[in-house]
């Protein structure tokens, strides 16, 4: 989809991203390092550009990535389509937000069915800890 500005939309410890509220996930790709740690996530929802989000330096980042080009597994990173594994295809998003989590942040996607997809630090009390992606039914 053309017309959306490409680039960083958020870079802070707390933010709300409401452009996807009510939309359905089409695909979610997780970029992992050689230790299978989550580095960043690409998300595609119906009728929108690809976006990417990640945690770094204790804060959350959300970017409009337009199209996915030139992502392929290499020695440093692998790209895992986690849409089916996490049973996300067609799930309707109710809200997306980033919130502080001890010395770090976490990015939460809440779905209409009350499930949550959370990108968080494994050890949030340790600044810039490695990240993990979990799905909950809290």
Beta strands, then each sheet from edge to edge (+ up, - down):
strand 1: 7-12
strand 2: 15-17
strand 3: 25-33
strand 4: 38-45
strand 5: 50-56
strand 6: 59-66
strand 7: 77-81
strand 8: 93-101
strand 9: 104-111
strand 10: 116-121
strand 11: 131-136
sheet 1: 1+ 6- 5+ 4- 3+ 7-
sheet 2: 2+ 8- 9+ 10- 11+
end
